[in-house]
Amino acid sequence: MNTDGHIYGPYVIDKSTNHWTIGRETCYQNVLEMVQFAKQQCGCPIETPLRGLCLSLSGMEDVREQNKLIEALKQRDPHLSESYNVCNDSMGALVTASATGGLVLIAGTGSMCRLVTIEGSKDRHYRCGGWGHMIGDEGSAYYIAHKAVRMLYHAADGILPRIEGATPEAVQASLAYLRAKMCEFYKLADPSDILPHLYANFAKANFAGFAAKVAEGADEGDLCCRQIFQKAGRWLGMHIRAALGNLSPAQRATLTEHPVEIVCVGSVWKSWAHIRAGFMAALTEEHPADGGLVVPAPALRTPYRLVE
């Protein structure tokens, strides 16, 4: 954006910027190249620094990591920008859609939920999730792909999924359908061919790409695919419930009149029709562990805003 408020772009470059998955040096170089490309596209001389650069990046939660990125960019290109601001990608999504705080729930390759409340002049931040695919990312595309693949390999070992109201024959037919999708996507000729995708050639985004095929199955009414998406929706609802559990009793009491703004980000939300049932169930049922939080129906006009 220039000083007159004119917005340039958007400019799309297919580069990862999560330093936890690609390493710091690659992250720093990718960010540098993206910013330099954007400057060139809008006619800004490469030697002319921007007045300010805000970077909202996945994985940039820790202030120490933010400072490392800023210093690396200054060293690589002293003329890149006069000032810097680095934050986690959840904050970028939230402030873009709401100036008064609220809740953002990311469900893309990974997942993360953040609640921001404004009390006077002070912002309070509450986080749920965002801990990576080894111990988190529930409800994300990675979760969906992983759950589908695991279901198929469990079934091959004789551990069949339970689908309420489905006959054994219907379950087997669904598994066969999903197995064909998996073999086509990962190019598997033998069950052991999945192992390179899990070890030597593992790439989170590539593995998570199978979620799109599972979504196709859900669209076509496949039993296993629909169950996986329903469970993903339940996890996403649990994220919101956990975050809202940080509200004070006074704030909870006003949810009906002043519902929390919820910003939904990521490709999984395109399958809202399939995640909705599990999502709403997780939000509306009472649970003693969160102090009996009850989210009233008027507060569940979800998703309020979908940011793709």
Long-range contacts (C-beta under 8 A, 24 or more apart in sequence): 3-51, 8-38, 8-41, 8-42, 9-38, 9-41, 9-42, 11-37, 11-38, 11-41, 13-37, 16-205, 17-57, 17-58, 18-57, 18-58, 18-59, 19-59, 19-60, 19-65, 19-69, 20-59, 20-132, 21-59, 21-204, 24-68, 24-69, 24-72, 27-57, 27-69, 28-69, 28-72, 28-73, 28-76, 29-76, 31-55, 31-57, 31-69, 31-73, 32-73, 32-76, 32-77, 32-80, 35-73, 35-80, 35-81, 36-77, 36-80, 46-79, 47-79, 48-79, 49-79, 49-80, 49-81, 49-82, 50-80, 50-81, 50-82, 51-81, 51-82, 51-83, 52-81, 52-82, 52-83, 52-84, 52-85, 53-80, 53-81, 53-83, 53-84, 53-85, 54-84, 54-85, 54-86, 54-87, 54-92, 55-84, 55-85, 55-86, 55-87, 56-86, 56-87, 56-88, 56-89, 56-91, 56-92, 56-93, 57-86, 57-87, 57-88, 57-89, 58-88, 58-89, 58-110, 59-88, 60-86, 60-87, 60-88, 60-89, 61-88, 61-127, 61-130, 88-112, 88-114, 88-130, 90-114, 90-130, 90-265, 91-116, 93-263, 93-265, 93-307, 94-263, 96-307, 97-261, 97-263, 97-305, 97-307, 98-261, 98-263, 100-261, 101-261, 102-260, 102-261, 102-262, 102-263, 103-240, 103-243, 103-244, 103-260, 103-261, 103-262, 103-263, 104-262, 104-263, 104-264, 104-265, 105-236, 105-239, 105-240, 105-262, 105-263, 105-264, 105-265, 106-130, 106-265, 106-266, 107-139, 107-140, 107-141, 107-232, 107-236, 107-264, 107-265, 107-266, 107-267, 107-268, 107-269, 108-140, 108-141, 108-265, 108-266, 108-267, 108-268, 109-140, 109-141, 109-142, 109-204, 109-205, 109-208, 109-266, 110-136, 110-137, 110-140, 110-142, 110-204, 111-136, 111-137, 111-138, 111-139, 111-140, 111-143, 111-235, 111-236, 111-239, 111-266, 111-268, 113-239, 113-240, 113-242, 113-243, 114-243, 115-243, 115-244, 115-246, 115-247, 115-260, 117-246, 117-247, 117-251, 124-246, 126-243, 126-246, 127-243, 128-239, 128-242, 128-243, 129-239, 133-204, 138-232, 138-235, 138-236, 138-238, 138-239, 139-232, 139-233, 139-234, 139-235, 139-236, 139-239, 139-268, 139-275, 140-208, 140-232, 140-266, 140-268, 141-208, 141-209, 141-211, 141-212, 141-266, 141-267, 141-268, 142-204, 142-207, 142-208, 142-211, 143-232, 143-235, 144-208, 144-210, 144-211, 144-214, 144-215, 144-228, 144-229, 144-232, 144-268, 145-207, 145-208, 145-209, 145-210, 145-211, 145-214, 146-207, 147-228, 147-231, 147-232, 148-178, 148-182, 148-210, 148-211, 148-214, 148-224, 148-225, 148-228, 149-182, 149-194, 149-210, 151-175, 151-178, 151-224, 151-228, 152-178, 152-179, 152-182, 153-191, 153-194, 156-191, 161-224, 161-227, 163-223, 163-224, 163-227, 166-223, 170-223, 171-223, 171-224, 174-222, 174-223, 174-224, 174-225, 175-224, 177-217, 177-222, 177-224, 178-214, 178-217, 178-222, 178-224, 178-225, 181-210, 181-213, 181-214, 181-216, 181-217, 182-210, 182-213, 184-213, 185-209, 185-210, 185-213, 186-210, 211-267, 211-268, 212-267, 215-270, 215-271, 215-274, 218-271, 218-274, 219-274, 225-274, 226-274, 229-271, 229-274, 229-275, 229-278, 230-274, 230-275, 230-277, 230-278, 231-278, 232-268, 232-275, 232-278, 233-274, 233-275, 233-276, 233-277, 233-278, 233-279, 233-280, 233-282, 234-278, 234-279, 234-281, 234-282, 235-278, 235-282, 236-268, 236-275, 236-278, 236-279, 236-282, 237-278, 237-279, 237-280, 237-281, 237-282, 237-283, 238-282, 240-282, 240-283, 241-282, 241-283, 241-287, 241-290, 241-293, 241-295, 242-290, 244-293, 244-295, 245-290, 245-291, 245-293, 252-293, 255-295, 255-296, 255-298, 255-299, 256-296, 256-298, 256-299, 259-298, 259-299, 259-300, 259-301, 260-299, 261-304, 261-305, 262-302, 262-303, 262-304, 262-305, 263-303, 263-304, 263-305, 263-307, 264-302, 264-303, 264-304, 264-305, 264-306, 264-307, 265-306, 265-307, 265-308, 266-308, 267-308, 269-303, 269-306, 269-308, 270-308, 272-303, 272-306
